[in-house]
Amino acid sequence: MSKIKKKPVVSSSAISELDIKFTKIVQFSGWLFLLGLLGFLVGWLILDNILNIINLELDAVEFTIIIFTGTNSAISFALASKIKNNRDKKKQYFLDWLLGEFIFCMLAVFTIAAYQW
């Protein structure tokens, strides 16, 4: 055993109810994006591969939906964990998240527009 005693980690401030609600809202948005992605993929699997009702191909629109929902889900979960670990910088993290989402969405729109053109 080590002779060095570890100091207990003490949080600098009490966690407010608003902070907990904010973190849960961000996590909920991550779950919604993930469920949207899984719903799309399961629907695609059932309708195309199992039942052979429709013939779906991986076009630019379907690829964009998959990439957009998967990435947004991951980013929302990352934001929730970042805010949970450091509640002092939650405003900065949230604004960075909004800016990142805006840039990501604009790049996705312009990429699909260039591909379709």
C-alpha positions in Angstrom: 0.0 0.0 0.0 1.1 3.5 -0.7 2.0 5.8 2.2 0.6 8.8 0.3 -2.8 9.7 1.4 -5.2 10.9 -1.2 -7.1 14.1 -0.5 -10.8 13.8 -1.0 -12.2 15.7 -4.0 -14.4 18.5 -2.8 -16.6 20.3 -5.4 -16.3 24.1 -5.3 -20.0 24.8 -5.4 -23.2 23.0 -4.8 -25.0 21.6 -7.8 -28.1 23.5 -8.6 -31.3 22.0 -9.8 -31.0 24.1 -13.0 -27.6 22.5 -13.8 -29.0 19.0 -13.4 -32.0 19.8 -15.6 -29.7 21.4 -18.2 -27.5 18.3 -18.3 -30.5 16.0 -18.5 -32.0 18.0 -21.4 -28.7 17.8 -23.4 -28.5 14.0 -22.7 -32.2 13.7 -23.8 -31.4 15.4 -27.1 -28.5 12.9 -27.6 -30.9 10.0 -27.0 -33.4 11.5 -29.4 -30.8 11.7 -32.1 -29.6 8.2 -31.4 -33.2 6.8 -31.5 -33.8 8.7 -34.7 -30.7 7.1 -36.2 -31.7 3.6 -35.0 -35.3 4.1 -36.2 -34.1 5.0 -39.6 -31.6 2.1 -39.9 -34.1 -0.4 -38.5 -36.8 0.8 -40.9 -34.4 0.6 -43.7 -33.4 -2.9 -42.7 -37.0 -4.2 -42.4 -38.4 -2.6 -45.5 -35.5 -3.2 -47.8 -33.7 -6.3 -46.7 -36.3 -8.4 -44.9 -39.6 -7.6 -46.6 -38.3 -6.4 -50.0 -41.1 -3.9 -50.1 -39.0 -1.0 -51.3 -35.6 -0.8 -52.8 -33.5 1.7 -50.9 -30.1 2.8 -52.1 -27.5 4.7 -50.1 -27.9 8.1 -51.8 -26.6 11.5 -50.6 -29.8 12.2 -48.6 -29.8 8.9 -46.7 -26.0 9.2 -46.1 -26.5 12.7 -44.8 -29.3 11.6 -42.4 -27.1 8.8 -41.0 -24.0 11.0 -40.6 -26.0 14.0 -39.2 -28.0 12.1 -36.6 -25.0 9.9 -35.5 -22.7 12.8 -35.2 -25.2 15.0 -33.4 -25.9 12.2 -30.9 -22.2 11.8 -30.1 -21.7 15.5 -29.8 -24.7 15.9 -27.4 -23.5 13.1 -25.2 -20.0 14.6 -25.2 -21.4 18.0 -24.2 -23.4 16.4 -21.4 -20.4 14.7 -20.0 -18.2 17.8 -20.3 -20.8 19.9 -18.5 -21.2 17.2 -15.8 -17.4 17.2 -15.1 -17.0 21.0 -15.2 -20.1 22.9 -14.3 -18.2 26.3 -14.1 -17.7 26.5 -17.8 -21.1 25.2 -18.9 -22.0 28.5 -20.7 -18.7 28.4 -22.7 -19.2 24.7 -23.6 -22.8 25.3 -24.7 -21.9 28.3 -26.9 -19.0 26.2 -28.4 -21.5 23.4 -29.0 -24.0 25.7 -30.8 -21.2 27.2 -33.0 -19.9 23.7 -33.8 -23.4 22.5 -34.6 -24.0 25.5 -36.9 -20.7 24.9 -38.7 -21.4 21.2 -39.0 -24.9 21.7 -40.4 -23.7 24.4 -42.9 -20.9 22.1 -44.1 -23.4 19.2 -44.5 -25.8 21.4 -46.5 -23.1 22.8 -48.8 -21.6 19.3 -49.3 -24.9 17.8 -50.3 -25.7 20.8 -52.5 -22.3 20.4 -54.3 -22.8 16.7 -54.6 -26.3 17.1 -56.1 -25.2 19.8 -58.5 
